[in-house]
Amino acid sequence: MRRLISAIIILCSSVFAVNAHVNKEIIAPSICPEPVSSKVSPTEYVPLSKIDLYCPDDNAPMWAKRHLTEWYGKLAPEIIPALGGKKWGKDGEYQMEINQRGITIRAGSLQGVRYALYSLRQLAIPARGTYRTAGWIVPVSSIQDAPSLAFRGIHICWFHETEPWEVERLVRLAAYYKLNYAVIEPWGSFKSDVAPWYGWPDGTMTKAEIARIKAIADDLGITLIPQINVFGHATMARGADGKHAGLDFFPEFQPLFEPYGGWNWCLSNPKTRELLQDLIAELHEAFGNPPYFHIGGDEAEPPSCPECIKHPYSELFLNHIKALSETIVSRGAKPMMWHDMLLQRGDPRWKGFYANGTEDTAAGFLKFPRDIVICDWYYGGAHDEYPTLDYFRSLGFPVLTCPWDNREGIKAQAHRAHEAKMDGVLGTLWHHYFGGSLTMIYPTLANAAWKANPSYKDVRAYTFYNHLRQVGWDMGVSDPRHTGTYYDEIPPEPFLNN
């Protein structure tokens, strides 16, 4: 009898172990970024047939119908505008119930409807058992969701070799992941009318392309922010390249820049400020006069110009930034600036963090107007404390924390932003448009910026690839080099281990 009981226990244990193993391997439906509160069934699905929509914005039903038709064609669910919608909650907050009676979405604004439908699209799959898609199904779910941080952004560089479709894809993906801002930095790519010499001849960032991508961004619920570097990085090229987007072909404009490389703008030349004010106005207008404008300001060099050296550089720096900030504020926007030149190199308070400034720039900064948004960038791993963030906040500045290509760093910095009730997170992408970096940065940043304590369990490569594919469908992509995370199936050697 004992042997029989033991055998039964062993058999039951084996069956349980197999079932447990199978359950662990199930790929459950997921949403990126992870909702604040959600219950999503991995097995119980219902048809995607109709949506009862509660929203006080009269544009919401039309927006929903247009995009559902774009995504699902003739199989798109019916939108039933319901009475009783009212303004409530945070911008972007929504509730969604999916059950046998259908789908109900409640949102206080169009942005909330957008976010609800982005979540719904991530959950929807084609009905099973057919050769071609004959319908769509969604898991039974109950979701309550709202953003924790007001500013959730991504910084994107537009290089002279960048094609517009690349920027469009990154902007679309950012909106799909519920980021609400994208800073666009031209690297010699902007085709300016004010200074047509200041850029590469093959630059693709035309005003027509800006307008086209901006229209897409506006529709999808993400605001584009232009950037121009007004201090260092004046070459609009990498320092290691030795290139200068203006002077390589137009040496007559050398007085506008510091001699010996032209890395900095010349701050003592009044024509420099006039030109930058005109460029700021031109770019701001091209981007539709958004509520922010980024002036760069990172990684500048000490002055080499004899006129700049004659003056107290702290005053030149202060007056330069103050004047350009006033230009931006006069246009109804807030200036944004990288942080590193505002901290003196070698100051023990910033050990382990980025401080590239001099005594002059650090002193001039203390007199900056407090409406400048400080973009504090840190690209390393996680820390328990972020003294630079605390320093800028203690001085009364609005502050964004800006991580890059480090998963644990993104998590920790965003956690600090939530914990300290900071203004938000501005993730950076730089040249990592492709490969493992892109696959990691976007979903990790989206989760980190959206929710105070996400589990990060849904940051999966295959989920990201599906979302990237959906963005490609929306763009009408037909070139295989414009899909996935590499141009070619076998990428260049340096990317193989990325």
C-alpha positions in Angstrom: 0.0 0.0 0.0 2.8 2.4 0.9 4.5 1.7 -2.4 1.2 2.3 -4.2 0.7 5.7 -2.4 4.3 6.6 -3.1 3.9 5.8 -6.8 0.7 7.9 -7.0 2.4 10.8 -5.2 5.4 10.6 -7.6 3.1 10.4 -10.6 1.0 13.4 -9.4 4.2 15.3 -8.7 5.5 14.6 -12.2 2.2 15.7 -13.8 2.2 18.9 -11.7 5.9 19.5 -12.6 5.1 19.1 -16.3 2.1 21.4 -16.1 4.1 23.9 -14.1 6.9 23.8 -16.7 4.3 24.3 -19.5 2.7 27.2 -17.7 6.1 28.9 -17.3 6.7 28.7 -21.0 3.4 30.4 -21.9 3.7 33.8 -23.6 0.9 35.7 -21.9 -0.6 38.9 -23.5 1.3 42.0 -22.5 1.2 45.8 -22.9 4.2 48.1 -23.1 4.4 50.2 -21.0 3.0 48.1 -18.2 -0.3 49.5 -17.0 -0.7 50.8 -13.5 -3.3 48.0 -12.8 -4.4 45.2 -15.1 -5.9 41.7 -15.2 -5.4 40.1 -18.6 -6.4 36.5 -19.3 -3.9 34.4 -21.1 -6.5 32.0 -22.5 -10.0 33.6 -22.5 -10.5 35.7 -25.7 -13.5 37.5 -27.1 -14.1 39.0 -30.6 -12.9 42.5 -31.3 -16.3 43.7 -32.6 -17.5 46.9 -30.9 -16.2 49.5 -28.5 -18.4 51.7 -26.2 -16.4 54.9 -25.9 -16.9 57.4 -23.1 -14.9 60.6 -23.7 -15.9 64.3 -23.5 -13.7 65.2 -26.5 -15.8 65.2 -29.6 -12.8 64.3 -31.7 -12.1 61.1 -29.9 -14.7 58.8 -31.8 -13.5 60.1 -35.2 -9.8 59.5 -34.2 -10.6 56.1 -32.9 -12.6 55.1 -36.0 -9.9 56.4 -38.4 -7.0 54.5 -36.7 -9.0 51.3 -36.1 -9.8 51.3 -39.8 -6.1 51.9 -40.6 -5.1 49.0 -38.4 -7.9 46.5 -39.1 -9.4 47.6 -42.4 -12.9 46.1 -43.0 -12.6 44.1 -39.9 -12.3 47.2 -37.7 -14.6 47.2 -34.6 -17.6 49.5 -34.5 -17.1 52.6 -32.3 -20.2 53.5 -30.3 -19.9 57.0 -28.7 -21.5 56.7 -25.3 -23.1 59.5 -23.2 -21.7 60.4 -19.8 -18.1 61.1 -20.7 -16.5 63.8 -18.6 -13.1 65.4 -18.1 -11.4 63.5 -15.3 -8.0 62.4 -14.1 -4.6 63.0 -15.6 -4.0 63.7 -19.3 -3.6 60.2 -20.8 -5.5 58.4 -18.1 -8.0 55.6 -19.2 -10.0 52.6 -18.1 -10.7 49.6 -20.3 -12.9 46.6 -19.7 -12.9 43.7 -22.2 -15.4 40.9 -21.6 -18.2 38.9 -23.4 -20.4 42.0 -23.6 -17.7 43.8 -25.6 -15.2 46.5 -24.9 -15.7 49.7 -22.9 -13.2 52.5 -22.8 -13.4 55.5 -20.5 -11.0 58.4 -20.8 -11.1 62.1 -19.9 -9.3 63.3 -23.0 -8.3 62.3 -26.5 -4.9 61.4 -25.3 -6.4 58.8 -22.9 -8.3 57.3 -25.9 -5.1 57.1 -27.9 -3.4 55.3 -25.1 -6.3 52.9 -24.5 -6.3 52.0 -28.2 -2.5 51.5 -28.3 -2.9 49.1 -25.4 -5.8 47.3 -27.2 -3.8 47.0 -30.4 -0.9 45.3 -28.5 -3.4 42.8 -27.0 -5.3 42.0 -30.2 -4.4 39.0 -32.3 -6.0 37.5 -35.5 -8.7 34.9 -34.8 -7.2 31.4 -35.0 -7.6 28.6 -37.5 -7.8 30.4 -40.8 -5.4 30.8 -43.8 -6.0 34.6 -43.9 -7.1 36.9 -41.2 -10.9 36.7 -40.9 -11.3 38.5 -37.6 -9.6 39.7 -34.5 -9.8 38.6 -30.8 -8.7 40.2 -27.6 -8.1 38.7 -24.1 -10.7 39.3 -21.4 -9.1 42.2 -19.5 -9.6 44.9 -16.9 -7.2 47.8 -17.1 -6.8 51.1 -15.2 -3.9 53.2 -16.4 -2.4 56.7 -16.2 1.1 58.1 -16.6 3.1 58.9 -13.4 5.5 61.4 -15.0 4.3 64.5 -17.0 7.3 64.5 -19.3 8.2 61.2 -21.0 10.6 61.8 -23.9 13.2 60.5 -26.2 16.1 62.4 -27.8 16.7 61.5 -31.5 19.6 62.7 -33.6 19.0 63.4 -37.3 22.4 63.0 -39.0 23.1 64.1 -42.5 23.0 60.5 -43.7 19.7 59.8 -41.8 16.8 59.1 -44.0 13.4 60.6 -43.0 11.7 57.2 -42.7 14.1 56.3 -39.9 13.1 59.4 -37.8 9.4 58.8 -38.6 9.7 55.2 -37.4 11.3 56.3 -34.1 8.7 58.9 -33.6 5.8 56.5 -34.3 7.3 54.0 -32.0 7.7 56.5 -29.2 4.0 57.5 -29.5 3.0 53.9 -29.5 4.9 53.4 -26.3 3.1 56.3 -24.7 6.0 58.7 -24.7 4.7 62.3 -25.2 7.8 64.2 -26.3 10.6 63.7 -28.8 13.6 66.0 -29.1 14.9 66.1 -32.7 18.6 67.3 -32.9 19.9 68.0 -36.4 23.6 67.1 -37.0 24.2 69.3 -40.1 21.0 67.9 -41.6 18.7 70.9 -41.4 18.1 72.7 -44.6 18.0 76.3 -43.3 16.8 79.4 -45.2 18.4 81.7 -42.6 21.8 80.1 -42.9 21.9 77.7 -45.9 25.6 77.3 -45.5 25.3 75.8 -42.0 24.7 72.2 -42.9 25.7 69.4 -45.2 24.7 69.5 -48.8 23.0 66.1 -48.6 21.1 66.9 -45.4 17.6 65.4 -45.4 15.9 67.4 -42.7 13.9 69.7 -44.9 11.0 71.9 -43.7 8.7 69.7 -45.8 9.9 66.6 -44.0 9.6 68.3 -40.6 6.0 69.3 -41.4 5.2 65.8 -42.6 6.6 64.0 -39.5 5.2 66.7 -37.2 1.7 66.1 -38.6 2.1 62.4 -37.9 3.4 63.1 -34.4 0.5 65.5 -33.6 -2.0 63.0 -34.7 -0.4 60.2 -32.6 -0.1 62.3 -29.5 3.6 63.1 -29.3 5.1 66.7 -29.4 8.3 67.2 -31.3 10.9 69.6 -29.8 13.7 71.1 -32.0 17.3 71.4 -30.8 20.2 73.5 -31.9 23.6 73.6 -30.1 24.4 77.1 -29.1 27.7 76.6 -27.3 29.8 73.4 -27.9 29.1 70.9 -30.7 29.0 73.9 -33.1 30.6 71.7 -35.8 27.4 69.7 -36.1 29.6 66.6 -36.3 31.4 64.3 -34.0 34.6 65.7 -32.5 36.6 62.6 -33.5 35.5 63.0 -37.2 37.2 66.4 -37.7 34.3 67.6 -39.8 32.5 70.9 -39.6 29.1 71.1 -41.3 29.6 74.8 -42.1 33.3 75.6 -42.3 34.4 72.6 -44.4 32.7 74.2 -47.4 32.3 77.9 -46.3 35.5 79.0 -44.5 34.4 82.7 -44.7 32.2 82.2 -41.7 35.1 81.3 -39.3 34.6 84.5 -37.2 31.4 83.0 -35.8 33.3 80.1 -34.2 36.2 79.7 -31.8 39.5 79.3 -33.7 41.4 76.0 -33.6 38.7 73.7 -34.7 35.5 75.7 -34.5 34.0 73.4 -31.8 32.5 76.3 -29.9 30.5 79.2 -31.1 32.4 82.5 -30.5 30.5 84.1 -27.6 32.1 87.5 -27.9 31.0 88.0 -31.5 27.6 89.8 -31.5 26.9 88.3 -34.9 26.9 84.8 -33.4 24.0 85.6 -31.1 22.1 87.3 -33.9 22.5 84.2 -36.1 21.5 81.8 -33.4 18.5 83.8 -32.5 17.4 83.7 -36.1 18.1 79.9 -36.3 16.1 79.3 -33.1 13.1 81.3 -34.5 13.3 79.4 -37.8 13.5 76.0 -36.3 10.8 76.7 -33.7 8.5 77.9 -36.4 9.3 74.9 -38.6 8.3 72.6 -35.7 5.0 74.4 -35.2 6.1 76.6 -32.2 6.1 73.8 -29.6 6.3 74.4 -25.8 10.0 73.6 -25.5 13.2 74.3 -27.4 16.5 72.5 -26.6 19.7 74.6 -26.9 22.2 71.8 -26.2 25.1 73.3 -24.4 27.1 70.2 -23.6 30.8 69.3 -23.9 32.2 72.8 -24.8 35.9 73.7 -24.8 37.6 76.6 -23.0 37.8 79.7 -25.2 40.7 80.2 -27.6 39.4 83.4 -29.2 41.5 86.4 -28.0 38.4 88.5 -27.7 36.6 85.9 -25.6 39.7 85.6 -23.4 39.8 89.3 -22.7 36.4 89.2 -21.0 35.2 87.4 -17.9 34.0 84.2 -19.6 31.4 83.6 -16.9 29.7 86.8 -18.0 30.0 86.0 -21.7 28.5 82.5 -21.0 25.7 83.9 -18.8 24.7 86.7 -21.2 24.8 84.4 -24.2 22.5 81.8 -22.6 20.3 84.4 -21.0 19.7 86.2 -24.3 18.9 83.0 -26.2 16.6 81.9 -23.4 14.8 85.1 -23.6 14.3 84.7 -27.3 12.8 81.2 -26.6 10.6 82.5 -23.8 9.4 85.4 -26.0 8.1 82.8 -28.4 6.0 81.1 -25.7 8.4 78.2 -25.0 10.7 76.9 -22.3 14.4 76.5 -23.0 16.0 73.1 -22.3 19.8 72.6 -21.8 22.2 69.7 -21.1 23.7 69.9 -17.6 27.4 69.0 -17.8 28.9 72.5 -18.5 27.1 73.9 -15.5 29.2 71.8 -13.0 32.9 72.4 -12.5 35.2 69.6 -13.5 37.0 68.1 -10.5 34.4 69.2 -7.9 34.3 66.2 -5.5 30.5 66.6 -5.1 30.1 65.2 -8.7 32.6 62.4 -8.5 31.3 59.5 -10.7 29.0 61.8 -12.6 29.4 64.1 -15.6 30.9 67.6 -14.9 32.7 69.2 -17.9 32.4 72.8 -16.9 35.0 75.3 -15.7 34.9 77.7 -12.7 33.6 80.3 -15.2 30.7 78.3 -16.6 29.7 77.0 -13.2 29.7 80.5 -11.8 27.8 82.0 -14.7 25.2 79.2 -14.4 24.2 80.3 -10.8 22.7 83.4 -12.4 20.7 81.6 -15.0 16.9 82.3 -15.2 15.1 79.5 -13.4 12.8 78.7 -16.3 15.5 76.7 -18.1 14.8 73.0 -18.0 18.0 71.2 -17.0 18.5 67.9 -18.8 20.9 66.0 -16.5 22.4 63.2 -18.5 24.0 60.1 -17.0 24.8 57.1 -19.2 26.1 54.6 -16.6 24.5 52.0 -14.4 22.4 52.3 -11.4 23.2 54.5 -8.4 21.6 54.8 -5.0 22.0 58.6 -5.1 22.1 61.2 -7.9 23.6 64.3 -6.4 23.6 66.3 -9.6 19.8 65.9 -9.9 19.3 67.0 -6.3 21.6 70.0 -6.8 19.7 71.4 -9.8 16.4 70.9 -8.1 17.6 72.6 -4.9 18.4 75.7 -7.0 14.8 75.8 -8.3 15.3 74.5 -11.8 12.9 72.1 -13.5 14.9 68.9 -14.1 14.8 65.9 -16.4 16.9 62.8 -15.9 18.5 61.6 -19.2 19.7 58.0 -19.4 21.1 56.2 -22.4 22.1 52.7 -23.3 22.1 51.0 -19.9 19.1 49.0 -18.7 19.8 49.3 -15.0 20.7 53.0 -15.4 17.4 53.7 -17.1 15.5 52.0 -14.4 17.3 53.6 -11.5 17.2 57.2 -12.9 13.5 56.9 -13.8 12.8 55.5 -10.3 14.6 58.5 -8.8 12.4 60.8 -11.0 9.2 59.2 -9.7 10.5 59.1 -6.1 11.5 62.7 -6.1 8.5 63.9 -8.1 10.7 65.3 -10.8 9.5 66.8 -14.0 10.2 63.7 -16.0 12.6 61.5 -18.1 14.3 62.3 -21.4 15.8 59.1 -22.7 18.6 59.4 -25.3 19.1 57.4 -28.4 22.0 59.1 -30.2 23.2 56.9 -33.1 21.7 53.6 -31.7 18.9 53.4 -34.2 19.3 49.7 -34.6 20.4 46.5 -33.0 20.2 45.3 -29.4 20.4 48.9 -28.1 17.2 49.9 -29.8 15.5 46.7 -28.7 16.4 47.5 -25.1 16.1 51.3 -24.9 12.6 51.8 -26.1 10.6 49.3 -24.0 12.8 49.8 -20.9 12.4 53.6 -21.2 8.7 53.4 -21.9 8.1 51.2 -18.8 10.4 53.3 -16.6 8.9 56.7 -17.6 5.2 55.5 -17.4 4.9 53.7 -14.1 6.5 54.3 -10.7 7.5 50.7 -10.0 7.1 48.5 -13.1 8.0 44.9 -13.0 9.8 45.1 -16.4 8.6 41.5 -17.1 7.2 42.5 -20.4 10.4 43.9 -21.9 10.8 41.1 -24.4 12.6 41.2 -27.8 9.9 39.4 -29.6 7.2 41.7 -28.3 9.2 44.7 -29.4 9.7 43.2 -32.9 6.0 42.8 -33.3 5.4 46.4 -32.3 8.1 47.6 -34.7 6.4 45.6 -37.4 3.0 47.2 -36.6 4.7 50.6 -37.0 6.1 49.5 -40.3 2.6 48.5 -41.5 1.3 52.0 -40.6 4.2 53.5 -42.6 3.5 51.3 -45.6 7.0 49.9 -45.5 7.9 47.8 -48.5 11.7 47.7 -48.4 13.1 44.8 -46.3 16.0 47.1 -45.3 13.5 49.3 -43.6 12.2 46.5 -41.3 13.5 45.0 -38.1 16.5 46.3 -36.2 19.2 46.0 -39.0 19.3 47.1 -42.6 20.6 43.7 -43.7 20.0 40.2 -42.4 23.7 39.8 -41.8 24.7 43.1 -40.2 28.2 44.6 -40.3 30.7 42.9 -38.0 30.7 45.5 -35.2 27.0 45.0 -34.7 27.0 41.2 -34.5 27.5 41.2 -30.7 25.3 44.2 -30.1 
